[in-house]
Amino acid sequence: MTSPGRPTVFQVSRHSPDLDVAASAGHPARAAATSWPEIATIAVVLSLAFYRFAQTVADPDLWGHIKFGETVWKAGTLALPDPFSYLTAGRQWVNHEWLSEIVFYLVFAAAGPAGLIAMKAGLGVALMSVLYRHLCRQGLNALRAAFLVVAVVHFFLMSLVTVRTLIFSYPLFLVVLLLVHAAARRRPRWMWALPPLFALWANLHPGFLAGLGILGIWATVEIWIRVVSDRRPLITGRPATREILLLVTACGLATLLNPHGLTLWTLLRQTAFVPRPDISEWHPMVLMTRHGLAYAAFVAVALWGVIHSRRRRRASVMAVLVVAALLPLVALRHAPLAALAVAVLAGEHIGDAWDRWIATRPRAGPAGGVSPIWFQVAALAAAALLTFGALSQMSCIRITPAIGGSYPVRAVALIKQSGATGNLAVDFDWGEYALYELGPAVKVSVDGRRETAYSSEIYEENLAFKYGEGDWAALLRKHDTHMALVRTGFPTFNLLKLQPGWRLVYQDEVAALFGRDGLPVVEALGRTAPPALPPDGAGLCVP
């Protein structure tokens, strides 16, 4: 039988029925020196995560994040008149991701696209490393922890295939999960790190709402247990009610430490809890899809683990687990957060149930066993190849229409090459690309900032214009619009061809550019030859 001091990836760990043995000090096997099979397993899992997270395509918001960060950094203040849109005069722009955007700009200025990819992939790998360590400390051996981490990597692919400000929410959300998991059984040393964490988070990304929600659910159940339960020994050493209330209050107040103060909460109340049918990632997850079925299977494994585990099912942790697991049914973009929560909170139960199941299986050979040398060699070789593959794709954030969408690259280059200035009505998804390439000479009608910069009336006018619905021409009639860049084949394209006073200047299979008759800018556009670029930008690199 294998010695406890020499754990292997195929070793079966036997947990005591005492429900908190591994919870407080980690599994005995984890305390020993890391073996070569474990190192090989860790290497191949993390290199796989690095390879997948290094794959990067352009996102509609990336151009804006870089440009907004540059503007704030150079101005040294957030109190700026909006220099990007001709429809935002007098409206306060609540830049709720200002700190993330400054980071994006500084990284891009220092290292270009490779720096942004390295930042995104590095955060992803660090996230999986912490998760892997947490699972091992809960008693899972290297191979079982690896299976769960690889599953979580899968649910991050849709979000980490682009560089977005939400990459900063994932590690902070993980910290909240780990502290909630620890606080359910004892008073964690680092629980009072949460208020400064939330203060930072509120300036990086509005995902802090998910962290506060998790913390609130845990606190509510813990306090309820203390109120209704007479079993006081069960909560010895865990946070007292007063301490929990003070912690949650401090975390909530910490989110007010942002340049916008309470205005940030007012904005998020209006935007974070309303349907967004025009954005696909805000749609509920459809279970009868490949992604939905994979998530359902992952949650089913967690449920199996919770049912068959010998470890204590703490009510506060189980409440957080249930709510987090349901998040993708509200919006698809919550799937990575839900996968993290399932792995962190149910991982120990999956590991214990797995051990029980293995223990009941007939053995074909001696118990335990040593991982063969070929496994170590093959795993390390695979890790090296995956790392090399990741490094080879880090130089370019590529425009990939099949994944990240098409951009009017040739049409925008035509405007830029002509030297045109003026106001451009543009598709919502193209707004930040246009303002990055054409600003400040050309101002746009809308961009991805949505409610943070535009009134609801202006936003609705832009949506009507995009889809050619209702009073679609209000954007042209009520405002000083000089040019219009629309999608070829959309209803607005056909309507504009029939609209008096507007002329089709340029058209390709992706975009069509119209100008208002009689303006010098229209003549300048007509004299300019379209540049030799892919119409949809396919294969080109950001910026």
N, C-alpha and C positions, 0 to 999 in steps of 0.2 A: 504493500500500500504506500502511496506517495506521502512523504513527510510533510507536515503542515508548514514547515519552513521552506518547502520547495513547491509552491503552487504552480499549476499548469493551466493552460486554457481549457483542458478537457477534464479538470478535476471537479468532482461534485462536492460542493460545500454543504455541510449538514448544520442547519440552524437548530438551536435549542428552542423548544416550545415556549420558553420564556420570551415574552413578546418584545422586550426592549434590549436584548443582549447586544445585537449588532447596531442598534440605533444609537447607543451612547458612545461607543468606542470604536465602531467599525468592526468588520469581520476580522478574526485573527489572521487569516491568510493575507489580508491587505496590509497588516503591520510588518510583514516580512519584506525582505529585499525583493524588488521587482525582478522576476525571472525573464530569461530571454524569450520564451514563448509569449509572455505578456507584452514585452517590449515590441515584438514583431506584430502582435495584434493591434496594439495602440498605434504603431507607425502606419499600418495599412489603413486603419479607420480614419485617422486624421489626415493622411495624404489623400484619401478618397474625398473627404470633405473639402480639402484645399482645392483639389482638381475641379470638383463640381461648382464650388463657390467662385472660382477664378473665371469661369465661363460668364461673360458679361455682354449684355446687349443694351442699346440706348433706350432710355426711358423718357417720355414726354416732359417730365419735370426736371431732368438733369441739367439742361441748359439754363433753366431759371435758377436752380439752386446755386450754380456757379456765379451767375450774373448778379443775383440778389446778394450773395455773400460778398462779392467784390464791391458792390455799391455801398453796403453798410460798412465794410472794413475801411474803405478809402474815405468815406464821409466821417467815420468815427461816431456816428449817431444813428438811431433808428427813426428819429423825428425828421423825416424827409418827405417833401412832396413827391408823389409817385411819378418817376420819370419814364414809365414804360407804356402807359395807356392814355389815350385821349378821352376816356370816359370816366376817369376817377377824380376829377377836380373837386377838391373840398372834402374828399372822403378819407378818413383815417385808415391807413393800412396796418393791420394788426399782424405783424410778421412773427408768428408764433414759433417758427423754426430758425430764428436768426442765428443762434449759436451753431447749430448744425451746418447752416449755409456758410458761415465764416470758416468753419473747419473744412468744408468742401472746397471753398475758394483757395485757402492757404495750401492745402494738399495739392490741388490742381496746379496752382502757380509754381509750387516747388518741384513736383514730380510728374505733372501731366496726367493723362489717363491711367498710366501704370500705377501712380500713387493712389488714385481713387480705388482701383481694383484691389491693390494690396491692402488698403484700409478695410474695404468691405470683406475680402476673403480672410484677412487676419482676424477680424472680429468674429466671423463665423467659426473659424477653427478654434479660437479661444473659447467660444461658447460651448462647442462640442467637447473640448478638453475638460472644462469645468463639469459638464454633465457626466462625462465618462468617470471622472474622479468621484463624483457624488455617488454614482451607481456602485462603483467598487467599494466605497466606504459603507454602503448599505448591505454588502455581503455578496454581490454578484461577482462571479469570476470574470476574467478578461473577455472570454468569448461571448458570454451572455450580455455583458455590458455593451460589447461591440454591436451586437444585433440591435439593441434598442437605440444606440446612437445612430446607426445607419438608417434606421426607420425615421428618426427625427430629421436627419439630413434630407431625406426625401421630401418631407413636408416644408422644408425651407427653400427648395429649389425655385419655386415660383416667385418668391419674394427676393431672394438673393441672386437672381439672374440679372438684376438691375442694381444700380447704385442709387439708393434713396435714403432720405433722412431717417426712415424708420429702422435702419440698421442699428441706431443707437438705442432704440427701445428694447431690443431683444436681450442684450446682456443685463440691462437694468431690471427687466422683468424677471430674469433668471435669479438675480440677487434676492428679489422679493420672495420668489417661490422657495428658495433655499432657507431663508430666514423664517418664513411661515412654517416650513416643514420642521425646522429645528425648534421653533417656539412652541409647537404643539406638544413637545415632550419635556422641554426644559427651557430655562431663560437663556437664549443665545447671547454670547458676549457682544455681538455686533448689531443687535437690534436697534440701537440708537444711532446707527449710521444711516437709517432710513430717512429721517427728515432732510439731511443735506443731500441725500441721493435724489429725493423728490424735487428739491429746489433746483438741482442740476437738470433733471429730467424735464421739468416744465419749460426750460429754455431750449431744449433740444428737439422735442417731438411730443405731440399730444397723446402719445401712447401711455403717458403717465396715468391717464384715466383707467387703463386696464390694471395697472399696478395698485392704484388706490382701491379699485373694486375688489381685487383679490384680498388686499389687506383688510378691507371692510367686512367681507364675508367671514374671514377667519376670526376677526375680533368679535363680531356679533355672536358667532357660535360659541366661542370661548367664554364670553361673558354670560351667555345663557346657561352654559354648563355650570358655571360658578354660582349662578343664582338658584338654579333648580336642583342641583345635585348636593347630596349630603356626604358624598364620598370624597372628603377633603384630601385624604392621602394620595389620591390619584393626581392631584394638581400640585403637590409639593415640589418646589423648585421651579415651577413655571411662572410666567408673568402674572402678577396680581391684576385684579380688575381695574384698579386706579391706574396702574402702569400701562395697561392696554389702552384705556381711554386717552391717557395723556399722549401716548405714542401716535395713535391715529389722528388726534387733533393736531399734533405738531407736524405730521406729514401733510395734512391738508393745508395748514397755514403756510408751510414751506413752499407750496406751489404758487403762492402769491408773490414770491420773491422773483419776479420777472419784470421786464421794462413796462409791461402793460397792466400789471396789477390785477385787479378784479375783472378788468375788461377781457382778459384772456378767458376766464370762466364764462363770462357772458357770451362770448363768441362760440366757445365749445358747446355750450348748452344749445345754441342755435344750429350747430353744424354736425356735431358728433352723434346725435341721437335722432337724426332724421333719415329717411330712405334716400338712396342715391341711385335711382334706376338707370341713370345715364353712365354709370361707372361699373364695369363688370365685376371688379373685385369686391364691391360692396353688395353683390348679390349673395343670397344664401348658398351654401354648398349643396350641390345636387348629389345625393348619395348614389344614384344609379349612373355614375360615371366612373372612369378608371380612378380618378383622384378620390372621389367620394367613397368608393368601395375600399380603397386602400386605407382611408382614414377610419372607416367603420371597422375594418379588421383590426387596426391598431387599438381602437377603443375596446373592442371585444376581448383582445388579449389582456388589456388592463383589467377589465371586468372579471375575467377568469382568474387573474392573479389575486384580486381583492377578495373574491369569494373563497378561494382555496388556500390563501395564505394563513399561516399560524400567527402572524404578527397582529398587534392591536390596530384596529381600524379607528383612528381618532376622528371624532365627529367633525371637528373643524377642518381637518385636512380633507376628509371625504366630501364635505360641502364645497370646498374650493375645487376639488377634482371634478365633481359633477358639473358645476357651473362652467368651469373652463372647458370641459369636454364638449359642451353644447355651443360654445362660441362660434364655431364655423357654420352652424345652422342659422346664425344671425348674419354673418358676412364671411365670405371666403377668405378675406385677408387676415382673419383671426386664426387660421389653421396653424401657422407656425407657433403662435403663443399657446394654443391648445395642445399641440404636440409636446412642447416643452413641459407644460403643466402635467400632462399624463405621465411622461417619463420621470419627472422629478418626484411626483407624489405617489405614483403607483409602482415605480421601479422596484422598490424593496419587496412589494407583494408579488410582483411577477417573478422576481428571483426566488423567493421562498416557495411559491407554488411550483415553479419549474423544478426546484430541488426535490420536492415531494413527489412530483411525477416521475422524475428520473429514478428516484429511490425505489419505485414500485416496478420498474422495468427489469426484465431478466437480463443478466449480464452474460455476455459471450466470452469475456475474458476476465482478467484480474481487475479489481476496483481501481479507480483513479487512472493511472497511466501517464506516461511522459509524452509530451508533444514531439513528434518525430522531427528530425533536423530539417527534412525537406520542407516542412511547413514553415519553419522559421526563415529559411533561405528564400522560399517562394514569396512569403509575405513581405520581407524586406526588399526583394527585387521589385515586387509590385508597387511598394511604397515609393521606391526611387523613380520608377517609370511615371507614376501618377504625379509626383512632385515636378518632374521634368516637363510633363504635359501641361501642368498648371502654369509653370513659369513661362512656357512658350506662348501662352495665350493672354498674357497680362499687359501687352503693349498697346492694345487697342480695345476701346469700347465701340463695338461695331453696330451700325444700323442694320437691323435684321427684321425686315417687314413681316416675316412669318411669325415672329415672337413679339417684338417690341412695337410693331406698327410702322407704317410708311410715313415719310416726311416729304414736304414739297421742296426738295433740295434744289432741283433745277429752276423752279419758279422763283424761289427766294434768291438764288444766286443771280437771276436775271434782274430782279429789283435792285440788288446791291450793286451789280455791275453798271446799271444805268445811272446810278447816282441819284435815284429818286428819293424824295422826301415827302412826308405827309402822313395821313392816317389810314390804317389798313384794317378793314374788317376781316377777321380770320377765324378759322375753325378753332374751337376750344383746345383740341389736342395739339395744335400747331403753334399756339400762342407763344410759348416760352422759347421754342426754336426760332421763331420769327424775331422776337425781341432781342435774343442773343445775337443773331446774325445782322439785324438791320438797325437796332437801336444805337443812339438816340434819334437818328435822322427820321426813322419811321416808328410811329407809335401804333400799338395794337388795340383791338377792341376788347379782347378778353385773353386770359391765360389761366394756367392751373391754380392760381391763387384763389379763385372762386370767391367765397363769401368774405375772405380776409381782406380783399381789396375792392370788391364790386358789390354794389347794392343788389338786392334780389330782383329789382326791376330791370337793371342793366343785364344781369345774368340771364334772365328769362328772354330778353330781347335777343341776346346772342344765341341762345338755344333755338329760338324760333327761326332765326336766320340760318343757322347751320342745317336744320332739317327742312326748311321751306314750309313751315307750318304757321297757321294763324296769320298774324300781321308780320310776316317775315321781313318785309321791307322797312319796318320801323327803324332798324339800325341805320339804314341808308338815309331815310327821310328826316329823322329827328336829330341827327348828329352830323358833324362835319366830316363825313367819310369820303376819302378820295379814291381808294382802291379797295378791291374785295378779292380775297384768295379763298376759293371754295374747292370742294372735292368734285372732280369730274364724275358725272353720272348721278350726283345727288340732285334732289328736286331743285335746290337753290341754283344749281348750275343752269338748268333749263329755264327757270324763272328769270334769271338775270339776263339771259340771251334775249328775252322778250321785254325786259324792263326799259322803258324810254329813258334816254340820257346816259345809258351805260354801254360800254363797248368791250367786247372780248379782245384782249391784248395778246394773251398767250394761253396755250392749252397743251397738256400732255395727258398720259393715261392716269395720272395721280391727281393733278391740280389744274385749275383754270384761274387765270388772273384777269380781272375786269378793272376798267378805269372809268371815272366819270368824264363824260364828253366835255371838251373845251379846256381841260386843265393841261398845263405844260408837262406835268408828270406823265400823262398818257402818251404824249408825243415822244418823250424821252424813252419810254418803255418800248414804243413801237420801232424806234431806230436801233435798239440794242439786240444783237444776235444772242439767242439762248446759248449758254455755255455747255460744253461737252461733259455733262455730269449725268449720272443715273437719275431719272425723274423721281424715283422714290428713295434715293440715297443708299440703295442696297449695296452692302460691302464697304461703305465709307466709314471712317472712324470719327468719333466725337473729338473735338468740336466741329 
